[in-house]
């Protein structure tokens, strides 16, 4: 064997060995790709991820159900509020369906107690204070005691009563322009016609100190002033 042939055979063997080595590396890489948990796991379902997704889906469903319930409750409340707003407002007491009475009291002195009772079949309200006209020659209504104004308007159910206190004259005699009167007309807010009310004893002494309170829910409150 000459040197040239020896070298050629050696080169061929070297090339063959190199090709085998490259093929082996390729096979190893392919096997390693399926065994490192990367590409294989990517193609498989992840149990934890599936559970999380299912849980999130359940939570979303529960949230949707809660939102639907809240919306239904809000709609129900709105319907109730709308139904309440459709109710007719309480009107003024009708003087023709209201009974009036007047009595003299011992304390405070020079006071009368006016009582009114709702004779209608529905609730009614008494706004402000009664307008009083003592005697046929009265030029103006009896002034109101502003300190007696209540916090809210008096509302009467059928058969309920309200009261107003009337100061007829000054207890110390300091009033002026006093005279005996034998008639009384009472006006209530919302009615143009007055109601004639009988005076206790048929007459009463009235002077410039006369005042009337706002309508009150109790006789005690009406006689406070």
Helices and strands as residue ranges (DSSP letters): H 3-35, H 39-43, H 47-85, E 91-92, G 95-97, E 98-105, E 111-118, E 124-126, E 131-134, G 146-148, E 154-156, E 161-167, E 179-181, E 184-187, E 195-196, G 200-202, E 204-206, E 211-212, H 219-222
